Amino acid sequence: MAMASPAGCLHTLSGVPHSLHYRLSFLNYVSPVFAFSRDANYGQIRDSKHMHWYKTSTMLKHQPRVHSIPSVGCTPWGYSKLIRSHSLICKCQRTESNSGSSVESGTKSEVSLNGMNGQSTVEESEAVQKLKNGNEDLASSGMCGQPEATREKVQKISSKSMEDEAWDLMRDSVAYYCNNPIGTIAANDPSCPSILNYDQVFIRDFVPSGIAFLLKGEYDIVRNFILHTLQLQSWEKTMDSYSPGQGLMPASFKVRTVPLNGDNSATEEILDPDFGEAAIGRVAPVDSGLWWIILLRAYGKCSGDLSVQERVDVQTGIKMILKLCLADGFDMFPTLLVTDGSCMIDRRMGIHGHPLEIQSLFYSALLCAREMLTPEDASADLIQALNNRLIALSFHIREYYWIDMRKLNEIYRYTTEEYSYDAVNKFNIYPDQIPPWLAGWMPNKGGYLIGNLQPAHMDFRFFSLGNLWSIVSSLATVDQSHAILDLIEAKWADLVADMPFKICYPALEGQEWRIVTGSDPKNTPWSYHNGGSWPTLLWQLTVACIKMNRPEIAENAVRMAERRISQDKWPEYYDTKRARFIGKQAHLFQTWSIAGYLVSKLLLSNPSAVRILANEEDADLVNAFSCMISSNPRRKRGRPAVEKRFIV
């Protein structure tokens, strides 16, 4: 890709061995996501292969931030073609934070993100202790007749202290790049001997953290995250000499501190992303780009700062994701075709094909992208394709994925091997596929969207994230959304039990587990992705319940979680059918477990904030869907009439 001007643009360099990192070149250029002072001076160092920058003066306190202004006639700096193994680099010298405290290179700056102070926490702790041991004081003051009020006060203060603890843990998990917050690591468990990749910033994991920061008015960390991950999108991704589509977002990235030019006395920070090349199973993260679009819209709606989504490089990033998802293929369905393990369930669990989780996120991302795309001639065809896909996708999911007692009985009486355009059993589903557990489990009132649909195959498992986000995104109709919540209430003992929320129900067991998972020792029955309980799903449940004006369901789930999640040290997931045990391989102090709880509490205290996440179905989609239904979804679809032509 040609560079129109050396100033303000990244240079694409080549010829460096794979083991070395390229260093990004800046000529008197300040990155828009680095909160540098306008008075900071920058110098250049040149050698035969590299050009890099370093800061020659410290940052002055309370100086205005430098914001980006798109350069005219210059390729957006986030879209220079970079080689995957060459990591983004920034040299961090001694600097001063906005609070005036100096920070050494490679250390985290102490930034208060929620305005809490230590004194109030101490006072609250003392108050809790007094209330717990206050029977004698209450008796002497004549308050023995109000034990219930006292108990409520204890619970209220204890709950407040629990939120403070969660915020402290969230602050401890923040990752910094050049002394600026850029995301939160997956887990911050100091007692864990094997961290694997849990010290990285994951796109999907950061979403609840980002929402929590937005709801607290802390916008910079989300803005930095959005723009830095956008830079990583344009890098060349290669595994075994093959590269996937350009619009792919990384699953995660890590901030690494490495010696500068081999000199241990000086260090530099680099961003090292993982697009699936190092992941277990080597699966590309399909959901990362979809979550990125959803978070981008939430940032604009919550902060009121629409300048980020209007940037040329951000608009280009949105289009690259859409083009990757809307690319033509061999599939006859409007759903997105993916491999197993390409979303939150990132191990082999039999979800390859058209899993509901991906479809609900896909639908939500399409609606968010349509809302944010700037109207221009170049986007007309893309927007038209987007609208067509929205209509087809909503019809397909609502009509063919939905199951309740009526639909279950209809499937039970299906005729198979139908060859015609007006077949009732379009996907040739065999009635014997109905699992024995489902007939007794399905309540008379309620229903849900099945986990997957392919020719001659329906996955009847209940997948929580897909169903909850179908409510949030309006992929499910209003009636279907209420029916899903009805089912959750009816099957509370199965889906919530002692800790919300089951990632899927039921678990694969016996021979089915051995065949589908390949005898995965981590996905044993009622553990991890195979029927484990994940506290992070609290926030999706809360958004769905508030949107449907049924917050009491989420409130009950939050109260259930508060009984033990803090005492259990905020684990990643729980095992057993009733979630009685902490997961056998669960990391403690899991960030998105903490963030899921915080987002739920923030939204329940301010329900109107759900608007930053929820999608309301527009009139055009409703009318289009109504027309398709009113004309009978099983109408005869004969070949279109051929216009007769006569040769004279």
C-alpha positions as CSV (number, residue, x, y, z in Angstrom):
1,M,0.0,0.0,0.0
2,A,1.6,3.3,-1.1
3,M,2.2,6.0,1.5
4,A,1.2,9.5,0.3
5,S,3.3,11.3,2.8
6,P,6.0,10.1,5.2
7,A,4.7,12.5,7.9
8,G,2.0,11.1,10.1
9,C,1.9,7.7,8.4
10,L,3.4,4.3,9.3
11,H,6.1,3.0,7.1
12,T,5.9,-0.6,5.9
13,L,9.4,-2.1,6.2
14,S,10.6,-5.5,5.0
15,G,13.6,-7.6,5.0
16,V,13.8,-8.1,8.8
17,P,14.2,-11.7,10.1
18,H,11.1,-13.3,11.6
19,S,12.6,-13.2,15.1
20,L,12.9,-9.4,15.1
21,H,10.1,-6.9,15.6
22,Y,9.6,-4.0,13.3
23,R,9.5,-0.6,14.9
24,L,6.9,1.8,13.8
25,S,8.2,5.1,12.4
26,F,6.9,8.4,13.5
27,L,8.0,11.8,12.1
28,N,6.9,14.3,14.6
29,Y,3.6,12.4,14.8
30,V,1.6,11.9,18.0
31,S,-0.7,8.9,18.1
32,P,-4.3,9.9,18.9
33,V,-4.7,7.1,21.4
34,F,-1.6,8.1,23.5
35,A,-2.5,10.8,26.0
36,F,0.7,12.8,25.4
37,S,1.2,16.4,26.2
38,R,1.2,18.9,23.4
39,D,4.5,20.2,24.7
40,A,6.3,16.9,24.7
41,N,9.2,16.8,22.2
42,Y,10.0,13.8,20.1
43,G,13.3,12.8,18.5
44,Q,14.3,10.3,15.8
45,I,16.9,7.6,15.6
46,R,17.8,6.1,12.3
47,D,19.7,3.1,11.4
48,S,20.0,1.0,8.3
49,K,16.8,-1.0,8.9
50,H,14.7,0.8,11.5
51,M,13.3,4.1,12.3
52,H,11.8,4.7,15.7
53,W,10.8,7.4,18.1
54,Y,11.5,8.3,21.6
55,K,10.3,11.0,24.0
56,T,13.0,13.5,25.0
57,S,11.0,15.3,27.6
58,T,8.6,14.4,30.4
59,M,4.9,14.9,30.1
60,L,3.7,18.0,31.8
61,K,0.8,17.7,34.2
62,H,-2.7,18.7,33.3
63,Q,-1.8,19.4,29.6
64,P,-4.6,19.0,27.1
65,R,-4.7,15.7,25.2
66,V,-3.9,15.6,21.6
67,H,-6.8,14.2,19.5
68,S,-6.6,12.8,16.0
69,I,-7.3,14.7,12.9
70,P,-7.6,12.6,9.8
71,S,-4.8,13.5,7.4
72,V,-5.7,14.5,3.9
73,G,-4.1,12.5,1.2
74,C,-2.6,10.0,3.6
75,T,-3.4,6.3,4.2
76,P,-5.0,6.0,7.7
77,W,-2.1,5.0,10.0
78,G,-4.0,2.0,11.4
79,Y,-4.2,0.4,8.0
80,S,-0.6,0.2,6.9
81,K,0.1,-3.3,5.9
82,L,2.3,-4.8,8.7
83,I,3.7,-8.2,9.0
84,R,2.0,-10.3,11.7
85,S,5.1,-11.1,13.7
86,H,6.2,-7.5,13.9
87,S,4.7,-6.0,16.9
88,L,3.6,-2.4,17.5
89,I,6.2,-0.7,19.6
90,C,6.3,2.3,21.9
91,K,9.2,3.4,24.0
92,C,8.1,4.4,27.5
93,Q,10.6,6.6,29.4
94,R,10.0,8.1,32.8
95,T,6.9,10.2,32.7
96,E,4.4,11.8,34.9
97,S,0.8,10.7,35.2
98,N,-2.1,13.1,35.0
99,S,-2.3,12.9,38.8
100,G,1.2,14.2,39.0
101,S,2.9,11.1,40.3
102,S,6.0,9.8,38.4
103,V,5.9,6.4,36.8
104,E,8.9,4.3,35.8
105,S,8.9,2.5,32.5
106,G,7.3,-0.9,32.6
107,T,5.2,-0.2,35.7
108,K,1.5,0.5,36.1
109,S,0.4,4.0,37.0
110,E,-2.0,4.2,39.8
111,V,-5.2,5.7,38.4
112,S,-8.4,5.9,40.3
113,L,-11.2,4.9,37.9
114,N,-14.3,5.1,40.0
115,G,-13.5,7.9,42.4
116,M,-13.7,5.7,45.5
117,N,-11.4,6.6,48.4
118,G,-10.0,4.5,51.1
119,Q,-11.5,6.4,53.9
120,S,-15.1,5.6,52.9
121,T,-14.3,1.9,52.6
122,V,-12.8,1.9,56.1
123,E,-15.8,3.7,57.5
124,E,-18.2,1.2,55.8
125,S,-16.2,-1.8,57.1
126,E,-16.4,-0.4,60.7
127,A,-20.1,0.1,60.2
128,V,-20.6,-3.4,59.1
129,Q,-18.7,-4.7,62.1
130,K,-20.8,-2.6,64.5
131,L,-24.0,-3.8,62.9
132,K,-22.9,-7.5,63.1
133,N,-22.0,-7.2,66.8
134,G,-24.6,-4.6,67.7
135,N,-27.3,-6.6,69.5
136,E,-26.3,-5.1,72.8
137,D,-26.2,-1.6,71.4
138,L,-29.5,-2.1,69.8
139,A,-31.1,-3.3,73.0
140,S,-29.8,-0.3,74.9
141,S,-31.1,2.1,72.3
142,G,-34.5,0.6,72.1
143,M,-34.1,-0.8,68.6
144,C,-34.7,-4.5,69.4
145,G,-38.0,-4.3,67.6
146,Q,-36.4,-3.6,64.3
147,P,-34.2,-6.7,63.5
148,E,-35.3,-6.8,59.9
149,A,-34.3,-3.2,59.2
150,T,-31.0,-3.9,60.8
151,R,-30.5,-7.0,58.7
152,E,-31.3,-5.0,55.5
153,K,-28.8,-2.3,56.5
154,V,-26.1,-4.9,57.1
155,Q,-26.8,-6.5,53.7
156,K,-26.8,-3.1,52.0
157,I,-23.4,-2.1,53.4
158,S,-22.0,-5.6,52.8
159,S,-23.2,-5.4,49.2
160,K,-21.6,-1.9,48.8
161,S,-18.3,-3.3,50.1
162,M,-18.5,-6.1,47.7
163,E,-18.8,-3.7,44.8
164,D,-15.8,-1.7,46.1
165,E,-13.8,-4.9,46.2
166,A,-14.9,-5.7,42.6
167,W,-13.8,-2.3,41.4
168,D,-10.4,-2.6,43.2
169,L,-9.9,-6.0,41.4
170,M,-10.9,-4.4,38.1
171,R,-8.4,-1.6,38.5
172,D,-5.7,-4.2,39.3
173,S,-6.4,-6.0,36.1
174,V,-6.0,-3.0,33.8
175,A,-3.2,-3.4,31.2
176,Y,-1.2,-0.3,30.3
177,Y,0.6,0.6,27.0
178,C,2.9,3.6,27.2
179,N,1.3,4.5,30.6
180,N,-2.2,4.6,29.1
181,P,-4.9,2.1,30.0
182,I,-5.6,-0.2,27.0
183,G,-7.7,-3.0,28.4
184,T,-8.0,-5.6,31.2
185,I,-6.2,-8.9,31.3
186,A,-8.3,-12.1,31.4
187,A,-7.4,-13.1,35.0
188,N,-5.2,-11.7,37.7
189,D,-4.7,-14.7,40.0
190,P,-1.3,-14.4,41.8
191,S,-1.6,-18.0,43.2
192,C,-2.0,-19.6,39.8
193,P,1.3,-21.4,38.7
194,S,0.2,-21.7,35.0
195,I,-1.2,-18.5,33.5
196,L,-1.2,-19.7,29.9
197,N,-2.7,-16.8,28.0
198,Y,-4.8,-15.4,30.8
199,D,-2.4,-12.5,31.1
200,Q,-3.5,-11.2,27.7
201,V,-6.3,-8.7,26.8
202,F,-9.1,-10.7,25.0
203,I,-11.5,-8.8,22.8
204,R,-14.6,-10.7,24.0
205,D,-13.5,-10.7,27.7
206,F,-12.9,-6.9,27.7
207,V,-16.5,-6.1,26.5
208,P,-18.1,-6.4,30.0
209,S,-15.1,-4.5,31.5
210,G,-15.5,-1.8,28.8
211,I,-19.2,-1.5,29.5
212,A,-18.5,-1.1,33.3
213,F,-16.0,1.6,32.6
214,L,-18.4,3.4,30.3
215,L,-21.2,3.3,32.8
216,K,-18.8,4.8,35.4
217,G,-17.9,7.6,33.0
218,E,-14.4,6.3,32.4
219,Y,-14.2,6.6,28.6
220,D,-10.5,6.7,27.8
221,I,-9.7,3.1,28.4
222,V,-12.5,2.0,26.0
223,R,-11.4,4.5,23.4
224,N,-7.8,3.4,23.6
225,F,-8.9,-0.3,23.3
226,I,-11.0,0.4,20.3
227,L,-8.3,2.3,18.4
228,H,-5.4,0.0,19.3
229,T,-7.2,-3.2,18.3
230,L,-8.2,-1.4,15.1
231,Q,-4.5,-1.1,14.3
232,L,-4.0,-4.8,14.8
233,Q,-6.8,-5.7,12.4
234,S,-4.9,-4.6,9.3
235,W,-1.9,-6.8,10.0
236,E,-1.1,-9.8,7.8
237,K,-2.2,-13.0,9.6
238,T,-0.4,-16.1,8.5
239,M,-0.4,-19.7,9.6
240,D,1.3,-22.4,7.5
241,S,1.7,-19.9,4.6
242,Y,-2.1,-19.2,4.6
243,S,-3.7,-15.9,5.5
244,P,-7.4,-15.3,6.4
245,G,-9.5,-12.3,5.4
246,Q,-8.2,-8.8,6.2
247,G,-11.1,-7.9,8.4
248,L,-10.3,-10.5,11.1
249,M,-9.8,-9.1,14.6
250,P,-7.4,-10.7,17.0
251,A,-8.6,-13.0,19.7
252,S,-6.3,-11.2,22.2
253,F,-3.1,-9.2,22.5
254,K,-0.4,-8.9,25.1
255,V,1.7,-5.9,26.1
256,R,5.3,-7.1,26.3
257,T,8.3,-5.2,27.6
258,V,11.5,-6.2,25.7
259,P,15.1,-4.9,25.6
260,L,15.7,-2.0,23.2
261,N,18.1,-3.1,20.5
262,G,19.3,-5.9,22.8
263,D,20.4,-3.4,25.4
264,N,19.0,-4.5,28.8
265,S,19.4,-1.0,30.3
266,A,16.6,0.3,28.0
267,T,13.3,-1.3,27.3
268,E,10.4,-0.7,25.0
269,E,6.7,-1.9,25.0
270,I,5.2,-3.8,22.1
271,L,1.7,-5.1,21.3
272,D,1.8,-8.7,20.3
273,P,-1.6,-10.0,19.0
274,D,-2.9,-13.5,18.6
275,F,-5.3,-14.2,15.7
276,G,-5.6,-17.8,16.5
277,E,-2.1,-19.0,15.5
278,A,-1.2,-19.7,19.1
279,A,-4.7,-20.6,20.4
280,I,-5.5,-24.1,21.4
281,G,-6.9,-25.7,18.3
282,R,-5.7,-22.8,16.1
283,V,-9.3,-21.5,15.6
284,A,-9.8,-17.9,14.3
285,P,-12.0,-15.8,16.6
286,V,-15.1,-15.0,14.5
287,D,-16.9,-13.2,17.4
288,S,-14.0,-10.7,18.1
289,G,-15.0,-8.4,15.2
290,L,-18.7,-8.6,16.0
291,W,-18.0,-7.7,19.7
292,W,-15.7,-4.8,18.6
293,I,-18.6,-3.3,16.5
294,I,-21.0,-3.7,19.4
295,L,-18.6,-2.0,21.9
296,L,-17.8,0.8,19.4
297,R,-21.5,1.7,19.2
298,A,-21.9,1.5,23.0
299,Y,-18.9,3.9,23.4
300,G,-20.5,6.5,21.1
301,K,-24.0,6.2,22.7
302,C,-22.6,6.4,26.3
303,S,-19.9,9.0,25.9
304,G,-21.6,11.1,23.2
305,D,-18.3,11.2,21.4
306,L,-19.2,10.2,17.8
307,S,-15.9,11.4,16.4
308,V,-14.3,8.0,17.0
309,Q,-16.8,6.1,14.9
310,E,-16.7,8.8,12.2
311,R,-12.9,8.5,11.7
312,V,-11.8,7.3,8.3
313,D,-9.8,4.4,9.7
314,V,-12.7,3.3,12.0
315,Q,-15.2,3.4,9.1
316,T,-12.8,1.4,7.1
317,G,-12.4,-1.1,9.9
318,I,-16.2,-1.6,10.1
319,K,-16.4,-2.1,6.4
320,M,-13.6,-4.7,6.4
321,I,-15.5,-6.7,9.1
322,L,-18.8,-6.5,7.2
323,K,-17.2,-7.5,3.9
324,L,-15.6,-10.6,5.6
325,C,-18.9,-11.6,7.1
326,L,-21.1,-10.8,4.0
327,A,-18.8,-12.5,1.5
328,D,-20.5,-14.9,-0.9
329,G,-20.0,-18.6,-0.4
330,F,-21.6,-21.9,-1.2
331,D,-24.1,-21.8,1.7
332,M,-27.8,-21.6,1.0
333,F,-28.6,-20.1,4.4
334,P,-28.3,-16.4,5.5
335,T,-26.6,-17.6,8.8
336,L,-22.9,-17.3,9.2
337,L,-21.0,-20.6,8.7
338,V,-18.2,-21.1,11.2
339,T,-16.0,-23.9,12.6
340,D,-16.2,-25.4,16.0
341,G,-14.7,-23.3,18.8
342,S,-14.9,-19.9,17.1
343,C,-16.7,-18.0,19.9
344,M,-16.9,-18.0,23.7
345,I,-17.1,-21.8,23.4
346,D,-13.6,-22.0,22.0
347,R,-13.1,-25.8,22.3
348,R,-14.6,-28.7,20.4
349,M,-18.2,-28.8,21.6
350,G,-20.1,-29.8,18.4
351,I,-21.2,-26.2,17.5
352,H,-19.6,-26.1,14.1
353,G,-22.0,-24.9,11.3
354,H,-24.4,-22.2,12.2
355,P,-24.3,-21.8,16.1
356,L,-26.9,-19.4,17.6
357,E,-24.3,-17.4,19.5
358,I,-22.6,-16.3,16.3
359,Q,-25.9,-15.5,14.6
360,S,-27.2,-13.3,17.4
361,L,-23.9,-11.4,17.6
362,F,-23.8,-11.2,13.8
363,Y,-27.3,-9.7,13.7
364,S,-26.5,-7.2,16.4
365,A,-23.3,-6.2,14.7
366,L,-25.1,-5.6,11.4
367,L,-27.6,-3.3,13.1
368,C,-24.9,-1.4,15.0
369,A,-22.8,-1.1,11.8
370,R,-25.8,0.2,9.8
371,E,-26.4,2.8,12.5
372,M,-22.7,4.0,12.5
373,L,-21.8,3.8,8.8
374,T,-21.5,7.3,7.2
375,P,-23.6,7.6,4.1
376,E,-21.5,7.8,1.0
377,D,-21.7,6.5,-2.6
378,A,-19.0,3.9,-1.9
379,S,-21.1,2.4,0.9
380,A,-24.4,2.1,-1.0
381,D,-23.9,-1.5,-2.2
382,L,-22.6,-2.6,1.2
383,I,-25.6,-1.1,3.1
384,Q,-28.0,-2.7,0.6
385,A,-26.4,-6.1,1.1
386,L,-26.5,-5.5,4.9
387,N,-30.2,-4.7,4.8
388,N,-31.0,-7.8,2.7
389,R,-29.0,-10.0,5.1
390,L,-30.8,-8.6,8.1
391,I,-34.2,-9.4,6.7
392,A,-33.3,-12.9,5.6
393,L,-31.4,-13.7,8.8
394,S,-34.2,-12.6,11.1
395,F,-36.8,-14.6,9.2
396,H,-34.5,-17.7,9.2
397,I,-33.8,-17.7,12.9
398,R,-37.3,-16.8,14.1
399,E,-38.9,-19.4,11.8
400,Y,-36.5,-22.4,11.9
401,Y,-34.6,-22.0,15.2
402,W,-37.6,-21.4,17.4
403,I,-38.9,-24.3,19.5
404,D,-41.7,-24.6,22.0
405,M,-44.1,-27.4,22.9
406,R,-46.2,-26.8,19.8
407,K,-43.2,-26.8,17.5
408,L,-41.7,-29.8,19.2
409,N,-44.9,-31.8,18.6
410,E,-44.8,-30.6,15.0
411,I,-41.3,-31.9,14.5
412,Y,-42.3,-35.2,16.2
413,R,-44.8,-35.7,13.3
414,Y,-42.5,-34.6,10.5
415,T,-42.6,-36.5,7.2
416,T,-39.1,-37.1,5.9
417,E,-37.5,-37.3,2.4
418,E,-39.7,-34.6,1.0
419,Y,-38.5,-33.4,-2.4
420,S,-40.5,-30.4,-3.4
421,Y,-40.5,-26.6,-3.2
422,D,-43.3,-26.6,-0.7
423,A,-41.8,-29.1,1.7
424,V,-42.8,-28.7,5.4
425,N,-39.7,-30.5,6.7
426,K,-37.3,-28.3,4.7
427,F,-34.1,-29.5,6.4
428,N,-35.1,-33.2,6.4
429,I,-35.0,-33.4,10.2
430,Y,-35.7,-36.9,11.5
431,P,-38.1,-37.1,14.4
432,D,-35.9,-39.6,16.2
433,Q,-33.4,-36.8,16.7
434,I,-35.6,-35.3,19.4
435,P,-33.6,-36.2,22.6
436,P,-35.4,-38.0,25.4
437,W,-34.7,-35.3,27.9
438,L,-36.4,-32.6,25.9
439,A,-40.0,-33.8,26.0
440,G,-40.0,-33.7,29.8
441,W,-37.9,-30.6,30.1
442,M,-39.8,-28.2,27.8
443,P,-42.4,-26.2,29.9
444,N,-45.9,-25.7,28.7
445,K,-45.3,-21.9,28.8
446,G,-42.0,-20.8,27.3
447,G,-39.6,-21.7,24.5
448,Y,-36.1,-21.0,23.2
449,L,-34.0,-20.8,20.1
450,I,-32.1,-24.1,19.4
451,G,-28.3,-24.1,19.3
452,N,-27.7,-25.0,15.7
453,L,-29.4,-25.9,12.5
454,Q,-28.0,-27.8,9.5
455,P,-29.3,-30.2,6.9
456,A,-30.7,-33.3,8.8
457,H,-29.4,-31.9,12.1
458,M,-30.9,-29.8,14.9
459,D,-28.9,-29.1,18.1
460,F,-31.6,-29.0,20.7
461,R,-29.3,-27.8,23.5
462,F,-30.2,-24.5,25.2
463,F,-27.2,-22.1,24.7
464,S,-27.6,-19.1,27.1
465,L,-25.5,-16.4,25.4
466,G,-27.2,-17.0,22.0
467,N,-30.7,-16.8,23.5
468,L,-30.0,-13.8,25.7
469,W,-28.3,-11.8,23.0
470,S,-31.2,-12.7,20.6
471,I,-33.4,-10.8,23.1
472,V,-30.9,-7.9,23.3
473,S,-30.5,-7.5,19.6
474,S,-34.2,-8.0,18.8
475,L,-33.4,-11.1,16.7
476,A,-36.1,-12.8,18.6
477,T,-39.6,-11.4,18.4
478,V,-41.2,-9.7,21.5
479,D,-43.3,-12.9,22.1
480,Q,-40.3,-15.1,21.7
481,S,-38.2,-12.9,24.0
482,H,-40.8,-13.2,26.8
483,A,-41.1,-16.9,26.2
484,I,-37.3,-17.3,26.6
485,L,-37.5,-15.5,30.0
486,D,-40.5,-17.6,30.9
487,L,-38.4,-20.7,30.3
488,I,-35.6,-19.4,32.4
489,E,-38.0,-18.8,35.3
490,A,-39.5,-22.2,34.9
491,K,-36.1,-24.0,34.7
492,W,-34.4,-21.8,37.3
493,A,-33.1,-24.9,39.2
494,D,-31.4,-26.1,36.0
495,L,-30.1,-22.9,34.5
496,V,-29.2,-20.9,37.7
497,A,-29.2,-23.3,40.6
498,D,-26.5,-22.2,43.1
499,M,-24.7,-19.9,40.7
500,P,-25.8,-18.2,37.5
501,F,-25.6,-19.0,34.7
502,K,-25.4,-22.3,32.7
503,I,-23.5,-21.7,29.5
504,C,-25.5,-24.5,27.9
505,Y,-28.0,-27.2,29.0
506,P,-27.8,-30.1,29.2
507,A,-24.2,-31.4,29.3
508,L,-22.9,-34.0,26.9
509,E,-22.3,-37.2,28.7
510,G,-21.2,-40.8,28.1
511,Q,-20.5,-41.9,24.5
512,E,-21.9,-38.6,23.2
513,W,-19.3,-36.7,25.1
514,R,-16.5,-38.9,23.9
515,I,-17.6,-38.6,20.2
516,V,-18.5,-34.9,20.2
517,T,-15.6,-33.5,22.3
518,G,-13.0,-36.1,21.5
519,S,-12.9,-37.0,25.3
520,D,-11.8,-33.5,26.2
521,P,-10.6,-33.6,29.8
522,K,-11.5,-30.0,30.4
523,N,-15.0,-30.2,29.0
524,T,-16.2,-33.1,31.1
525,P,-19.9,-33.3,31.9
526,W,-21.1,-30.2,33.8
527,S,-17.8,-28.5,33.6
528,Y,-16.3,-25.6,31.7
529,H,-18.2,-25.2,28.3
530,N,-20.0,-28.5,28.7
531,G,-22.7,-27.4,31.1
532,G,-20.6,-25.3,33.4
533,S,-21.9,-22.2,35.1
534,W,-20.3,-18.8,34.2
535,P,-20.9,-15.8,36.4
536,T,-20.0,-13.4,33.5
537,L,-23.3,-14.3,31.8
538,L,-25.0,-12.2,34.5
539,W,-24.6,-9.0,32.5
540,Q,-26.2,-10.4,29.3
541,L,-29.1,-11.8,31.4
542,T,-29.5,-8.4,33.1
543,V,-29.5,-6.5,29.8
544,A,-32.1,-8.9,28.3
545,C,-34.4,-8.7,31.4
546,I,-34.3,-4.9,31.7
547,K,-35.0,-4.6,28.0
548,M,-38.1,-6.8,28.4
549,N,-39.1,-4.9,31.6
550,R,-38.6,-7.9,33.8
551,P,-35.6,-6.8,35.9
552,E,-36.7,-9.0,38.9
553,I,-35.3,-12.0,37.1
554,A,-31.8,-10.5,36.9
555,E,-32.1,-9.2,40.5
556,N,-32.8,-12.7,41.8
557,A,-29.8,-14.0,39.8
558,V,-27.5,-11.3,41.2
559,R,-28.6,-12.0,44.7
560,M,-27.8,-15.7,44.1
561,A,-24.3,-14.8,42.9
562,E,-23.6,-12.4,45.8
563,R,-24.0,-15.3,48.3
564,R,-20.6,-16.8,47.4
565,I,-18.8,-15.3,44.4
566,S,-16.7,-13.0,46.5
567,Q,-15.9,-15.6,49.1
568,D,-14.9,-18.0,46.2
569,K,-12.5,-15.3,44.9
570,W,-14.4,-14.6,41.7
571,P,-13.8,-17.8,39.8
572,E,-14.0,-18.2,36.0
573,Y,-16.7,-20.9,36.1
574,Y,-18.4,-23.4,38.4
575,D,-18.8,-27.2,38.0
576,T,-21.5,-29.8,38.7
577,K,-25.1,-29.7,37.7
578,R,-26.1,-27.3,40.4
579,A,-22.8,-25.3,40.3
580,R,-21.8,-26.4,43.8
581,F,-18.0,-26.6,43.1
582,I,-15.6,-24.0,41.8
583,G,-14.4,-25.2,38.4
584,K,-11.6,-27.8,38.6
585,Q,-9.4,-25.7,36.2
586,A,-11.1,-22.3,36.8
587,H,-8.8,-19.3,37.3
588,L,-9.6,-17.2,40.3
589,F,-10.1,-13.4,40.1
590,Q,-11.4,-13.8,36.6
591,T,-11.9,-10.3,35.2
592,W,-15.1,-10.8,33.2
593,S,-16.7,-12.6,36.2
594,I,-16.0,-9.4,38.2
595,A,-17.1,-7.2,35.3
596,G,-20.3,-9.1,34.7
597,Y,-21.3,-8.6,38.3
598,L,-20.5,-4.8,38.2
599,V,-22.3,-4.3,34.9
600,S,-25.4,-6.0,36.3
601,K,-25.3,-3.8,39.4
602,L,-24.8,-0.6,37.4
603,L,-27.6,-1.4,35.0
604,L,-30.1,-2.4,37.7
605,S,-29.4,0.9,39.4
606,N,-29.8,2.8,36.1
607,P,-32.0,0.7,33.8
608,S,-32.1,3.4,31.1
609,A,-28.5,2.8,30.4
610,V,-29.5,-0.5,28.6
611,R,-30.0,1.6,25.5
612,I,-26.3,1.6,24.8
613,L,-26.4,-2.1,24.2
614,A,-30.0,-3.0,23.1
615,N,-31.1,-2.9,19.5
616,E,-34.7,-1.9,18.7
617,E,-36.1,-3.4,15.6
618,D,-37.0,-0.8,13.0
619,A,-40.2,-0.6,11.0
620,D,-38.7,-1.7,7.7
621,L,-37.6,-5.1,9.2
622,V,-40.9,-5.6,10.9
623,N,-42.9,-4.9,7.7
624,A,-40.6,-7.1,5.6
625,F,-40.9,-10.0,8.1
626,S,-44.7,-9.6,8.4
627,C,-45.0,-9.8,4.7
628,M,-43.1,-13.0,4.6
629,I,-45.1,-14.6,7.3
630,S,-48.5,-13.4,6.0
631,S,-47.8,-15.0,2.7
632,N,-47.4,-18.3,4.5
633,P,-43.9,-19.4,5.2
634,R,-44.7,-22.8,3.7
635,R,-46.1,-21.5,0.5
636,K,-45.4,-23.3,-2.7
637,R,-42.1,-22.1,-4.0
638,G,-42.2,-23.2,-7.6
639,R,-39.8,-22.1,-10.2
640,P,-40.4,-18.5,-11.3
641,A,-42.6,-18.3,-14.4
642,V,-40.6,-18.1,-17.5
643,E,-41.5,-15.2,-19.7
644,K,-42.7,-16.6,-23.1
645,R,-41.0,-15.1,-26.1
646,F,-42.0,-15.5,-29.6
647,I,-39.7,-15.1,-32.6
648,V,-41.4,-13.3,-35.4
